[in-house]
Amino acid sequence: MKAARLRERVGEVAIAGVAALAEHRLSCGKRGDDGSGKAHCEPLPGGAVWGALYEISAAQLRALDRFEPGYRRAEVELAFASGARLRALTYRAERFTDDPVPFDWYKALMVEGAREHNLPAAYRALLEALPSRPDPRGAHARATEVRR
């Protein structure tokens, strides 16, 4: 969700707005290659997952796929605060973990992205309250992961 991280991966992008995926909740139940939990949207009646919507080219989407192992693309319907709806692509987890806790640096990226895009305060608070743990690979590994 953080614009700088997306730009590092695929180049210049345009923000199309902030929207919600209804009837879902955020989980960190996707198993990352590093053993930690990664973000995933799970069905939940009455729930909503907020995020930033970006306009990217087909080539950028193919480049982004390389950074998202263990996910598959899925088409979803998003709702803007205005009530407008839009079909968009997101990533859905294909593999899951029994330990759905992200590393602290990953949680920080989610929180920073939510602040950057001024997501609803209650949703930002939810992200800030997520449990996290230190990355056992140390600071160098975390810095490398953030740049990947």
Accessible surface in RSA format (square Angstrom, percent):
REM  Atomic radii and reference values for relative SASA: ProtOr
REM  Chains: A
REM  Algorithm: Lee & Richards
REM  Probe-radius: 1.40
REM  Slices: 20
REM RES _ NUM      All-atoms   Total-Side   Main-Chain    Non-polar    All polar
REM                ABS   REL    ABS   REL    ABS   REL    ABS   REL    ABS   REL
RES MET A   1    78.46  40.6  25.97  17.2  52.50 125.0  33.48  28.5  44.98  59.6
RES LYS A   2    55.81  27.2  54.12  33.2   1.68   4.0  22.29  20.1  33.52  35.7
RES ALA A   3     4.63   4.3   4.63   7.1   0.00   0.0   4.63   6.5   0.00   0.0
RES ALA A   4    49.08  45.1  45.29  69.9   3.79   8.6  47.38  66.7   1.70   4.5
RES ARG A   5    33.65  14.1  31.87  16.2   1.79   4.3  17.14  23.4  16.51  10.0
RES LEU A   6    23.30  13.0  21.24  15.2   2.05   5.2  22.83  16.0   0.46   1.2
RES ARG A   7    97.83  41.1  89.47  45.6   8.35  19.9  30.04  41.1  67.78  41.1
RES GLU A   8   106.21  61.0  66.90  50.6  39.31  93.6  40.41  78.2  65.80  53.7
RES ARG A   9    31.21  13.1  15.99   8.2  15.22  36.2   2.92   4.0  28.30  17.2
RES VAL A  10    19.34  12.7   0.00   0.0  19.34  46.6   7.10   6.2  12.24  33.2
RES GLY A  11    34.20  42.2   0.00   N/A  34.20  42.2  30.95  84.9   3.25   7.3
RES GLU A  12   133.59  76.7 113.85  86.1  19.73  47.0  67.20 130.0  66.38  54.2
RES VAL A  13    13.52   8.9   0.22   0.2  13.30  32.0   5.42   4.7   8.09  22.0
RES ALA A  14    52.05  47.9  44.69  69.0   7.36  16.7  50.39  71.0   1.66   4.4
RES ILE A  15    89.63  51.0  67.22  50.1  22.41  54.0  67.22  48.4  22.41  60.8
RES ALA A  16    39.48  36.3  10.88  16.8  28.60  65.1  18.22  25.7  21.26  56.3
RES GLY A  17    22.60  27.9   0.00   N/A  22.60  27.9  22.04  60.5   0.56   1.3
RES VAL A  18    40.73  26.8  31.54  28.6   9.19  22.1  31.54  27.4   9.19  24.9
RES ALA A  19     3.51   3.2   0.75   1.2   2.76   6.3   0.75   1.1   2.76   7.3
RES ALA A  20     8.40   7.7   8.22  12.7   0.18   0.4   8.30  11.7   0.11   0.3
RES LEU A  21    14.50   8.1  14.31  10.2   0.19   0.5  14.31  10.0   0.19   0.5
RES ALA A  22    44.22  40.7  38.09  58.8   6.13  13.9  38.10  53.7   6.12  16.2
RES GLU A  23    92.98  53.4  91.14  69.0   1.84   4.4  48.36  93.5  44.63  36.4
RES HIS A  24    22.86  12.5  22.86  15.9   0.00   0.0  20.32  20.9   2.54   3.0
RES ARG A  25   106.37  44.7 104.72  53.4   1.66   3.9  28.69  39.2  77.69  47.1
RES LEU A  26    23.38  13.0  10.68   7.6  12.71  31.9  10.68   7.5  12.71  34.2
RES SER A  27     8.88   7.5   4.71   6.3   4.17   9.6   4.17   8.9   4.71   6.6
RES CYS A  28     6.54   4.9   2.34   2.6   4.20   9.9   2.26   5.7   4.28   4.6
RES GLY A  29     6.55   8.1   0.00   N/A   6.55   8.1   6.48  17.8   0.07   0.2
RES LYS A  30     5.51   2.7   5.51   3.4   0.00   0.0   0.00   0.0   5.51   5.9
RES ARG A  31   101.99  42.8 101.99  52.0   0.00   0.0  30.98  42.3  71.01  43.0
RES GLY A  32     1.75   2.2   0.00   N/A   1.75   2.2   0.80   2.2   0.95   2.1
RES ASP A  33    95.88  67.2  57.25  57.0  38.63  91.4  31.60  74.4  64.28  64.1
RES ASP A  34    34.82  24.4   5.62   5.6  29.20  69.0  17.19  40.5  17.63  17.6
RES GLY A  35    42.70  52.7   0.00   N/A  42.70  52.7  30.47  83.6  12.23  27.4
RES SER A  36     0.00   0.0   0.00   0.0   0.00   0.0   0.00   0.0   0.00   0.0
RES GLY A  37     0.00   0.0   0.00   N/A   0.00   0.0   0.00   0.0   0.00   0.0
RES LYS A  38    18.14   8.8  18.14  11.1   0.00   0.0  18.14  16.3   0.00   0.0
RES ALA A  39    24.01  22.1  21.33  32.9   2.67   6.1  21.59  30.4   2.41   6.4
RES HIS A  40    17.48   9.6  13.34   9.3   4.14  10.6   9.80  10.1   7.68   8.9
RES CYS A  41    19.30  14.6  18.70  20.9   0.60   1.4   0.81   2.0  18.49  19.9
RES GLU A  42    44.98  25.8  44.98  34.0   0.00   0.0  13.02  25.2  31.96  26.1
RES PRO A  43   103.38  75.3  85.77  78.2  17.61  64.0  85.79  70.8  17.59 109.3
RES LEU A  44    75.77  42.2  75.47  54.0   0.30   0.7  75.50  53.0   0.27   0.7
RES PRO A  45   118.25  86.2 100.09  91.2  18.16  66.0 100.91  83.3  17.33 107.7
RES GLY A  46    72.02  88.8   0.00   N/A  72.02  88.8  36.66 100.6  35.36  79.2
RES GLY A  47    15.81  19.5   0.00   N/A  15.81  19.5  11.99  32.9   3.83   8.6
RES ALA A  48    44.26  40.7  28.02  43.2  16.24  36.9  28.02  39.5  16.24  43.0
RES VAL A  49    15.51  10.2  12.92  11.7   2.59   6.2  12.92  11.2   2.59   7.0
RES TRP A  50    56.77  22.8  52.47  25.4   4.30  10.1  40.12  21.4  16.65  27.0
RES GLY A  51    21.10  26.0   0.00   N/A  21.10  26.0  18.60  51.0   2.50   5.6
RES ALA A  52    24.00  22.1   0.00   0.0  24.00  54.6   0.60   0.9  23.40  62.0
RES LEU A  53    20.08  11.2  19.24  13.8   0.83   2.1  20.08  14.1   0.00   0.0
RES TYR A  54    36.87  17.2  17.22   9.8  19.65  51.1  17.22  12.9  19.65  24.2
RES GLU A  55   111.09  63.8  99.88  75.6  11.21  26.7  38.46  74.4  72.63  59.3
RES ILE A  56    54.04  30.8  21.15  15.8  32.89  79.3  25.43  18.3  28.60  77.6
RES SER A  57    58.04  49.0  44.65  59.6  13.39  30.8  50.95 108.5   7.09   9.9
RES ALA A  58    68.71  63.2  54.62  84.3  14.08  32.0  59.74  84.1   8.97  23.8
RES ALA A  59    57.89  53.2  50.08  77.3   7.81  17.8  50.83  71.6   7.06  18.7
RES GLN A  60    31.39  17.6  29.65  21.7   1.74   4.1  14.92  31.8  16.47  12.5
RES LEU A  61    23.74  13.2  23.74  17.0   0.00   0.0  23.74  16.7   0.00   0.0
RES ARG A  62   135.00  56.7 131.96  67.3   3.04   7.2  58.53  80.0  76.46  46.3
RES ALA A  63    17.33  15.9  17.01  26.3   0.32   0.7  17.02  24.0   0.31   0.8
RES LEU A  64    20.25  11.3  20.25  14.5   0.00   0.0  20.25  14.2   0.00   0.0
RES ASP A  65    49.54  34.7  37.99  37.8  11.55  27.3  24.84  58.5  24.71  24.6
RES ARG A  66   180.42  75.8 148.28  75.6  32.14  76.5  76.52 104.6 103.90  63.0
RES PHE A  67    58.43  29.2  48.02  29.7  10.41  27.1  50.20  30.4   8.24  23.6
RES GLU A  68    37.25  21.4  33.46  25.3   3.79   9.0   1.52   2.9  35.73  29.2
RES PRO A  69    52.54  38.3  42.26  38.5  10.28  37.4  52.54  43.4   0.00   0.0
RES GLY A  70    13.48  16.6   0.00   N/A  13.48  16.6   4.50  12.3   8.98  20.1
RES TYR A  71    32.69  15.3  16.15   9.2  16.54  43.0  11.98   9.0  20.71  25.5
RES ARG A  72   122.21  51.3 116.34  59.3   5.87  14.0  46.04  62.9  76.17  46.2
RES ARG A  73    95.67  40.2  75.27  38.4  20.40  48.6  27.65  37.8  68.02  41.2
RES ALA A  74    15.70  14.4   9.23  14.2   6.47  14.7  15.70  22.1   0.00   0.0
RES GLU A  75   104.32  59.9  79.90  60.4  24.42  58.1  21.68  41.9  82.63  67.5
RES VAL A  76     8.14   5.4   3.91   3.5   4.23  10.2   8.14   7.1   0.00   0.0
RES GLU A  77    75.06  43.1  64.39  48.7  10.66  25.4  11.42  22.1  63.63  52.0
RES LEU A  78    23.32  13.0  23.32  16.7   0.00   0.0  23.32  16.4   0.00   0.0
RES ALA A  79    19.72  18.1  18.68  28.8   1.04   2.4  18.68  26.3   1.04   2.8
RES PHE A  80    45.66  22.8  40.32  25.0   5.34  13.9  40.49  24.5   5.18  14.8
RES ALA A  81    97.15  89.3  58.57  90.4  38.58  87.8  66.63  93.8  30.52  80.9
RES SER A  82   100.33  84.8  52.69  70.3  47.63 109.7  59.66 127.0  40.66  57.0
RES GLY A  83    51.76  63.8   0.00   N/A  51.76  63.8  34.63  95.0  17.14  38.4
RES ALA A  84    55.94  51.4  42.15  65.1  13.78  31.4  53.78  75.7   2.15   5.7
RES ARG A  85   144.02  60.5 112.71  57.5  31.30  74.5  36.28  49.6 107.73  65.3
RES LEU A  86    80.51  44.8  75.38  53.9   5.12  12.9  80.36  56.4   0.15   0.4
RES ARG A  87   131.39  55.2 114.73  58.5  16.66  39.7  58.66  80.2  72.73  44.1
RES ALA A  88    14.70  13.5   4.38   6.8  10.33  23.5  14.70  20.7   0.00   0.0
RES LEU A  89    91.34  50.9  63.81  45.6  27.54  69.2  63.81  44.8  27.54  74.1
RES THR A  90    41.55  29.5  34.56  35.0   6.99  16.7  16.82  22.6  24.73  37.4
RES TYR A  91    40.61  19.0  32.12  18.3   8.48  22.1  32.12  24.1   8.48  10.5
RES ARG A  92    42.12  17.7  42.12  21.5   0.00   0.0   8.16  11.2  33.96  20.6
RES ALA A  93     7.77   7.1   0.00   0.0   7.77  17.7   0.00   0.0   7.77  20.6
RES GLU A  94   103.82  59.6  71.80  54.3  32.03  76.3  25.63  49.6  78.19  63.8
RES ARG A  95    62.38  26.2  58.33  29.7   4.05   9.6  28.76  39.3  33.62  20.4
RES PHE A  96   111.44  55.8  88.18  54.6  23.26  60.5  88.49  53.6  22.95  65.7
RES THR A  97    26.18  18.6   9.01   9.1  17.17  40.9   4.22   5.7  21.96  33.2
RES ASP A  98   156.38 109.5 120.97 120.4  35.42  83.8  42.23  99.4 114.15 113.8
RES ASP A  99    67.34  47.2  65.18  64.9   2.16   5.1  29.83  70.2  37.52  37.4
RES PRO A 100    65.55  47.8  57.58  52.5   7.97  29.0  57.58  47.5   7.97  49.5
RES VAL A 101    30.28  19.9  30.28  27.4   0.00   0.0  30.28  26.3   0.00   0.0
RES PRO A 102     1.12   0.8   1.12   1.0   0.00   0.0   1.12   0.9   0.00   0.0
RES PHE A 103     2.82   1.4   2.82   1.7   0.00   0.0   2.82   1.7   0.00   0.0
RES ASP A 104    57.47  40.3  52.60  52.4   4.86  11.5  26.29  61.9  31.18  31.1
RES TRP A 105    22.91   9.2  15.06   7.3   7.85  18.4  21.31  11.4   1.59   2.6
RES TYR A 106    31.87  14.9  31.75  18.1   0.11   0.3  17.76  13.3  14.10  17.4
RES LYS A 107    36.69  17.9  36.69  22.5   0.00   0.0  14.85  13.4  21.84  23.3
RES ALA A 108    40.17  36.9  35.15  54.3   5.02  11.4  40.17  56.6   0.00   0.0
RES LEU A 109    20.47  11.4  18.99  13.6   1.49   3.7  19.25  13.5   1.22   3.3
RES MET A 110    19.30  10.0  17.17  11.4   2.13   5.1  16.63  14.1   2.67   3.5
RES VAL A 111    12.38   8.1  12.19  11.0   0.18   0.4  12.31  10.7   0.07   0.2
RES GLU A 112    66.39  38.1  61.87  46.8   4.52  10.8  27.23  52.7  39.16  32.0
RES GLY A 113     0.00   0.0   0.00   N/A   0.00   0.0   0.00   0.0   0.00   0.0
RES ALA A 114     0.27   0.3   0.27   0.4   0.00   0.0   0.27   0.4   0.00   0.0
RES ARG A 115   137.62  57.8 119.91  61.1  17.72  42.2  46.73  63.9  90.89  55.1
RES GLU A 116    87.50  50.2  49.54  37.5  37.95  90.4  44.82  86.7  42.68  34.8
RES HIS A 117    25.63  14.0  13.35   9.3  12.28  31.4  11.48  11.8  14.15  16.5
RES ASN A 118   115.71  79.8 101.23  97.8  14.48  34.9  25.83  62.2  89.88  86.9
RES LEU A 119     0.34   0.2   0.00   0.0   0.34   0.9   0.00   0.0   0.34   0.9
RES PRO A 120    50.93  37.1  39.23  35.8  11.70  42.5  50.80  41.9   0.13   0.8
RES ALA A 121    66.82  61.4  56.33  86.9  10.49  23.9  56.64  79.8  10.18  27.0
RES ALA A 122    83.64  76.9  66.35 102.4  17.29  39.3  73.61 103.7  10.02  26.6
RES TYR A 123    17.48   8.2  13.87   7.9   3.62   9.4  14.53  10.9   2.95   3.6
RES ARG A 124    58.25  24.5  57.78  29.5   0.47   1.1   5.69   7.8  52.56  31.9
RES ALA A 125    54.58  50.2  48.89  75.5   5.69  12.9  50.38  71.0   4.20  11.1
RES LEU A 126    86.99  48.4  76.67  54.9  10.31  25.9  84.86  59.6   2.13   5.7
RES LEU A 127     1.20   0.7   1.20   0.9   0.00   0.0   1.20   0.8   0.00   0.0
RES GLU A 128    73.51  42.2  58.79  44.5  14.73  35.1  22.73  44.0  50.78  41.5
RES ALA A 129    83.37  76.7  49.85  76.9  33.52  76.2  61.47  86.6  21.90  58.0
RES LEU A 130    32.17  17.9  28.72  20.5   3.45   8.7  30.15  21.2   2.03   5.5
RES PRO A 131    85.37  62.2  74.16  67.6  11.21  40.7  85.37  70.5   0.00   0.0
RES SER A 132    44.28  37.4  15.94  21.3  28.34  65.3   0.00   0.0  44.28  62.0
RES ARG A 133    72.17  30.3  70.72  36.0   1.45   3.5  37.20  50.8  34.97  21.2
RES PRO A 134    98.88  72.1  93.30  85.1   5.57  20.3  93.30  77.0   5.57  34.6
RES ASP A 135     4.45   3.1   0.00   0.0   4.45  10.5   0.00   0.0   4.45   4.4
RES PRO A 136   112.47  82.0  70.68  64.4  41.79 151.9  83.32  68.8  29.16 181.2
RES ARG A 137   104.91  44.0  73.58  37.5  31.32  74.6  59.96  81.9  44.95  27.2
RES GLY A 138    28.70  35.4   0.00   N/A  28.70  35.4  28.70  78.8   0.00   0.0
RES ALA A 139    67.17  61.8  57.38  88.6   9.78  22.3  57.92  81.6   9.24  24.5
RES HIS A 140   146.06  79.8 136.59  94.9   9.47  24.2  98.53 101.5  47.53  55.3
RES ALA A 141    20.79  19.1  14.46  22.3   6.33  14.4  19.13  26.9   1.66   4.4
RES ARG A 142    60.22  25.3  60.21  30.7   0.01   0.0   6.54   8.9  53.68  32.5
RES ALA A 143    43.62  40.1  35.05  54.1   8.57  19.5  42.56  59.9   1.05   2.8
RES THR A 144    54.33  38.6  53.78  54.5   0.55   1.3  50.95  68.4   3.38   5.1
RES GLU A 145    15.93   9.1  15.16  11.5   0.77   1.8   1.00   1.9  14.93  12.2
RES VAL A 146    45.69  30.1  45.69  41.4   0.00   0.0  45.69  39.7   0.00   0.0
RES ARG A 147   150.14  63.0 133.56  68.1  16.58  39.5  65.58  89.6  84.56  51.2
RES ARG A 148   110.46  46.4 104.35  53.2   6.11  14.6  47.87  65.4  62.59  37.9
END  Absolute sums over single chains surface
CHAIN  1 A     7861.3       6106.9       1754.5       4558.7       3302.6
END  Absolute sums over all chains
TOTAL          7861.3       6106.9       1754.5       4558.7       3302.6
